[in-house]
Structures are given as C-alpha cells and as structure tokens.
C-alpha cells in the first residue's frame, strides 16, 4: 500500500515577489513615479522602501496652496477667488506648502523613532526635499500663474536663469478665439508693420506691463529657489512652473553651476527677488494670427529678452541659441504662433535693470 500523499503549500508562493527585485529596479520604478506624494505613500509600505525613497533622482512637487507668512492663514487657504489675480505682487511674503500626510508617519531607519520628515502642518518644498539626498531632476508646480490678466488674455513666458536672468521669451495676445478677421485687419496683417493705433490706444503700454510683470514673477521664483539649490548639490535640472501653464523657469547643469559660483543679487536690500539686469528686447507684433483648428490670436506679441553684456551673468548665448530657445519655448498652437511671429519685423528696445 502506498503511503498517503501530503499536500504542502509552495513556500515561494507566499513570498513577496517584489522583494526579488534588485534595488536598482525598484529605484527605476520610483524615479518614473517621481510624484513626491506617491513616494511618501510608498515609504510607509516597508523598511526597504523607506530606505530607498530618499535615493530617488527624479522628483515632482505639486504645491496645493499658498499661505502668507504674516497674514491670516485661514483666508490664504480659502481665497474667495480660486485663481488669485495678483499673486505675484505678494510673492515676496509668501511661503509655498503642500499637505503631505504620507510623510507624517515616515520614520528614519537610522534615527530610531524620529520622523524622517518633520511633523508640520505645512510642508514647504525645501522642507520636504531636504531628506532626498540624490535629487538630479526637480520639477515644482505652483497652484496658479503669477500674473493677473483680463479674461480672455493669453500670456505665457519662459525664462532661463543662472545667478540672474539669461534668456526670457514672452508670448501674449489680447484674445484667442475662432478665426475672424475683417478686411481692414487683413490689410494691416499684410503690411507687417505695427500700426499707429498700437502706440495711441494703449497697446504698447499693455505689452510693457506684460513684460515687467512676467520678469518680476520669474525673478521672484528664482530668488525663492536659493535654499533648494544650496541643499541639493546633486541637481542637474530644475523647473518651476504653474498649473495654469503661464510661466516656466528653467535651470540646467551650467546654470546651476553658475548660480552656485556667483552671489545672487537682490533687486533691493529688502526685496525677495533677483535683480533683473539691464537687457535688450526684441518685440514682434501681429494684429491677428491664424492658428490651427480654426483658432486665431488677436494682438499677438512676442518679446525676446536677453541681458546686455555688462549686466549679464557671464554666460552669453549666440543668436542661433537664442532663436532655438525662443522657437522651442512653447508647445501646440503657441509654438506655431511663435514661429509665425519670428518671421515678422523686429523692433528693438532697451530696458534698465530693476
């Protein structure tokens, strides 16, 4: 008689198959995840994940709200207007934070029961990122654009900084809508010159406001990055953008190196924004631009800004490099608008530092 067979569970079926993955593969997955909230949740899963998350190279931080340091926090958390129209004018006295509950219970493996991240109600990006030791690529997203505009106005900007401004491009339009153009507007379009009415009906003044406001927003964002750059010498690239897609600040390897080697100059001793050096501007204008998908941009304006040699940060770009930066600054229909405007007549302006 044969002995009775006994059925035993395969122990390998009960094992955590994720544990069989090497650390390099897990880190690769975490880097693809990038979002700091999701990484915080992963850190609470196991001690292994807890020890690997601080080694992630690619980080994305989304700022939920902005709260004033010296104002009423409750009012700042619940503004009557969901999109503050004058956010940039108050930037110098603001603190960015995001609620990251997954980090509240995160413990430091080497520090006993000490939290890996401080248990604060409001986590600024600098505080959250301080425990990431190998950050190479960092992207931070603000809750809204900085420059308030009238309804229907299109305003987008992109700026490169080292220790100060290196390049900036601004695209604006008084309205984007379905294609419609009168015979009179068509004749102006073909002329490719700025009409006299542009100077008399406030058109030029409006473009100056767009330009100055965008530069103030960019220089304020740049100044607020000092702590993050100082705390993360491993950074290769840094992008600070907003949920509206209005403005983007860029810093690459060379810009970050130049930032660390030179002192950042504030516009004023009491000001929390970087000094904008004396710059030259190239303005191009079209009363109306036809765009794809039966869309059109009225009052289309392109402004390309670069520091004058005596006011720059020591890194100079060739005309080809500047044109490449300008033409590739935006995507979709805005990219087409920029390329169309770059073919139009150029008007040169000079701007003092501020």
Secondary structure, 3 states (H helix, E strand, C coil): CCCCCCCCCCHHHHCCHHHHCCHHHHHHHHHHHCEHHHHHHHHCCCHHHHHHHCCCCEEEEECCEEEECCCCHHHHHCCCCCCCCCHHHHHHHEEEEECCHHHCCCECHHHCCCECCCCCCCECHHHHHCCCCCCCEEEEEECCCCCCCCCCCEEEEEEEECCCEEEEEEEEECEEEECCCCHHHHHHHHHCCCCCHHHHCCHHHHHHHHHHHHHHHHHHHHHHCHHHHHHCCCCCEEEEEECCCCEEEEECHHHHHHHHHCCCCECCCCCCCECCCCEEEEEEEEEEEEECCCEEEEEEEEEEEEECHHHCCCCCCCHHHHHHHHHCCCCHHHHHHHHHHHCCCCEEEEECCC
